[in-house]
Amino acid sequence: MNLETLRDYLLQKKSTTEEMPFGPEALVFKVAGKMFALVAWQETPLKISLKCDPMEALFLRDMYTAVTPGYHLNKRHWNTVTLDGSVPEAELRRLIDDSYILVVQGLKKAERDALLL
């Protein structure tokens, strides 16, 4: 998956914003002000960090060498995926979806309700 396709997919998520709060090296995608994806867009290959259920995070790390503990993030709840083609695109999209859902589920009820409008 290239950067343009990745950005398009991330920005299709409802109420998603793209920011660069950590400097020009990282694109941060947020929903309701909470980060669900961080893309190291200047790296080759690209890397994306995504929130993940802790048990699934460990499983994914065992399954794919391209999935490692979240770089500069809580390693229990975040994975970094190197987009070298070893993780199928459908699986990557599922991981992005799961990250978005986990963050939305952690929002206050009023914030979640506002996303439904």
C-alpha positions in Angstrom: 0.0 0.0 0.0 1.4 3.4 -1.0 1.1 6.6 1.0 -1.7 8.0 -1.1 -3.9 4.9 -0.8 -3.1 4.7 2.9 -4.0 8.3 3.6 -7.2 8.0 1.6 -8.3 5.0 3.6 -7.5 6.6 6.9 -9.3 9.8 6.0 -12.4 7.9 5.0 -13.0 7.1 8.6 -15.8 9.4 10.0 -14.5 12.6 11.7 -10.9 11.8 11.0 -8.3 14.6 11.0 -4.7 14.5 9.9 -2.1 16.4 11.9 1.6 16.7 12.4 1.9 17.3 16.2 5.3 15.5 16.5 7.0 17.2 13.6 7.1 16.7 9.8 8.2 13.0 10.1 4.9 11.6 11.3 1.4 12.0 10.0 -1.1 11.5 12.9 -4.7 10.5 12.3 -7.2 11.3 15.0 -10.9 10.8 15.7 -12.4 13.3 18.2 -8.9 14.4 19.1 -7.6 10.9 19.9 -4.9 9.3 17.8 -5.7 6.0 16.1 -2.9 5.9 13.5 0.6 7.3 13.2 2.4 7.1 9.8 6.1 7.4 9.3 5.5 8.7 5.8 9.1 9.5 4.9 10.4 6.0 5.7 10.9 3.4 3.0 9.0 1.2 3.3 6.3 3.1 5.1 5.5 2.3 8.7 2.2 2.7 10.5 1.5 2.5 14.2 -2.0 1.3 15.2 -3.8 0.8 18.5 -4.5 -2.9 19.1 -6.0 -5.2 21.7 -3.1 -6.4 23.9 -3.7 -10.1 23.3 -4.1 -9.6 19.5 -1.0 -7.4 19.5 1.1 -10.3 20.7 -0.5 -12.7 18.3 0.2 -10.4 15.3 3.8 -9.9 16.3 4.2 -13.7 16.4 2.4 -14.1 13.0 4.2 -11.3 11.0 7.8 -10.2 11.2 6.7 -6.8 9.9 4.6 -6.2 13.1 6.6 -5.0 16.0 5.8 -3.3 19.4 4.7 0.3 18.9 7.6 2.6 18.3 7.7 5.3 21.0 4.2 4.2 22.1 2.7 2.0 24.7 4.0 -1.3 23.5 1.1 -3.2 25.2 -1.6 -1.4 23.2 0.2 -0.3 20.0 1.9 -2.1 17.1 4.0 -0.7 14.3 3.5 -2.4 10.9 6.2 -2.1 8.3 4.4 -1.9 4.9 6.8 -4.2 3.1 4.0 -6.3 1.5 4.3 -9.2 4.0 1.0 -8.2 5.7 -1.8 -8.6 3.2 -3.6 -5.4 2.4 -6.9 -6.8 3.6 -5.3 -7.5 7.0 -3.8 -4.1 7.1 -7.2 -2.5 6.5 -8.7 -4.7 9.2 -6.0 -3.5 11.6 -6.7 0.1 10.7 -10.5 -0.5 11.2 -9.8 -2.1 14.6 -7.6 0.7 15.8 -10.3 3.3 14.8 -13.0 1.3 16.6 -10.9 0.9 19.8 -10.3 4.6 20.0 -14.0 5.4 19.3 -15.1 2.9 22.0 -12.8 4.8 24.5 -14.5 8.1 23.8 -17.1 9.7 26.1 -20.6 8.8 25.3 -21.4 12.3 24.0 -18.4 12.1 21.7 -19.4 8.7 20.3 -23.0 9.9 19.8 -21.7 12.9 17.9 -20.0 10.6 15.5 -23.3 8.9 14.6 -24.8 12.2 13.4 
